[in-house]
């Protein structure tokens, strides 16, 4: 059976997409931040406590992020970097984010943390599906090519649904983030929550998925620029800086997923 999937694989052989480069730059920045602070970067917070050799783990995670980010920018190392980064992010997602859901399944923070990390995993997975070496395609074909892309997109769609639900669970808090020059902040918070859920569902079922991915990435990016950039420009506390960095990281992951719909490639499954 021949299945038509949308991907930027052909372009990836000639060069990297803008989303790819931004994602790599964000991973480099997170790695540098982790090394400078001696702590897990904001996107990984809340971080695991009382783990063995915690300081070693912190610096190891920062180095993985830094080196993989650099590796993503070189054609000869991009396949290895994408593979290592995907494994690293999947381990983090399963061990710490999924675990928190089991510990506190009714807490929105548990689900939001899962969603943020899931977007990063989806971005890394798209890059791995694009650049996987022949050996990868032979032995782990389920994670590469069209199958890998679909899995990454579904994971991204689930994250969008979680973000949308969070808008309703924290409707008043979200409304306070709407810029003052926009009227009816609660209405906007409600609208964007609905937009996330609709986009996530569209991507999961594959209905108008290209448009949904592009608009959701634009929405996340606009939220970063319109909400968090003015906040940090005025001078912000540690929490606001953390939220800004998380928003930048999620924007980068969303951008990569949106890029994966830019060109059609026929893959036989």
Buried (B, 14 or more C-beta within 10 A) or exposed (E): EEEEBBBBBEBBEEEBBEBBBBBBBBBBBBBBBBBEEEBBBBBBEEBBEEEEEBEEBBBEBBEBBBBBBBBBBEEEBBBBBBBBBBBBBBEBBEEBBBBBBEEEEEEBEBBBBBBBBBBBBBBBBBBBBBBBEEEBBEEBBEBBBBBBBBBBBBBBBBBBBBBBBBBBBBBEEBBEBBEEEEEEBEEBBBEBBEBBBBBBBBBBEBEEBBBBBBBBBBBBBEBBEBBBBEBBEEEBEEEBBBBBBBBBBBBBBBBBBBBBBBBEBEBEE
